[in-house]
Amino acid sequence: MIFNTKVSDEEYSKTLNSLKENEIKIQLIKKIDDELKVFDYQEAWANFWSDATQKQKDCILNIKQFDKNIFKGITGIDIEDDLVALEAIKMLESKGYKIRKTN
């Protein structure tokens, strides 16, 4: 199953391999200032998403069975803000503006 949609073994493997190739990895434990910090699942996803490249985000968003509501239920992440920002970036780039990501 991918986003509550039954898929073939081949489709499942293809999707899993794409996630691995794009280094979609959630860290539940992270070393911070000589201490180990344990995150709950949604915190770990929030950390990943805030640091993810657009390519990594697109890898997830472009899964054929992707469902934003299921994704939000699993991760706590509402992608609507990202989608609005992405459209604004595309519009600015089309007008010749150079956009760079900062953290």
Summary of the structure (lengths in Angstrom):
residues: 103
radius of gyration: 15.8
end to end distance: 34.2
largest distance: 46.1
contacts: 215
relative contact order: 0.13
helix: 53%
strand: 10%
